[in-house]
Amino acid sequence: MDAEGLALLLPPVTLAALVDSWLREDCPGLNYAALVSGAGPSQAALWAKSPGVLAGQPFFDAIFTQLNCQVSWFLPEGSKLVPVARVAEVRGPAHCLLLGERVALNTLARCSGIASAAAAAVEAARGAGWTGHVAGTRKTTPGFRLVEKYGLLVGGAASHRYDLGGLVMVKDNHVVEVECSSLQEAVQAAEAGADLVLLDNFKPEELHPTATVLKAQFPSVAVEASGGITLDNLPQFCGPHIDVISMGMLTQAAPALDFSLKLFAKEVAPVPKIH
């Protein structure tokens, strides 16, 4: 799915509510900085100062749209960033640019970091000759899940279960994906009609024999591996009988990318330095 298609997945009402909550959190009261910056027309350049995958344009746009600013992008969503890269330009009242700056940068940096981690995971999986689905999990930041799941998609991973009802899952007290900790449990789940069996916290040397036996008996049942999977050990979990590899670290441990938004008065925006 291209960037335009991905943007259509974002519910406008939900997106507007998120942006409103982020801006209220960052500036809940009097905006004294506006007295200094004023309301005159201004412009700012968005720079990428670290390598990775660009993701989060709809959120960046929505933030500044709410503040009566206009964003012009020089690179499309999903672009590979090579620092220092001029990514976009934002125009609008000076105090509005400053009001949206930190919120917009935080969102873009976080979303791009997740997309970059997802892209690296997919590349590692394909490098191992595996053609299954790399996926995220529900291990996301409260209030920020939409951004993080979107970042996964831009990076080429599957968002998998968006929320508790995304798949019916047996986990502690809620049943069609069934989490299993042994071959016996996996066979029982498949016999009961599970469509997807999650082999959780299996070591690679345990995972592949278990998946082989399960697939031999139940060829139509999909097998998912999860638990303790990182970019370094991902290839060890790739195998012919594994359909999905879900990685909580894609949203929990992905480092944010480094962006800056610099106001400029001249026609040519100065290039920032990388520290």
Beta strands, then each sheet from edge to edge (+ up, - down):
strand 1: 41-48
strand 2: 52-53
strand 3: 70-73
strand 4: 80-81
strand 5: 85-93
strand 6: 133-135
strand 7: 169-170
strand 8: 177-180
strand 9: 196-200
strand 10: 222-226
strand 11: 244-246
strand 12: 259-264
sheet 1: 3+ 5- 1+ 12-
sheet 2: 2+ 4-
sheet 3: 6+ 11+ 10+ 9+ 8+ 7+
end
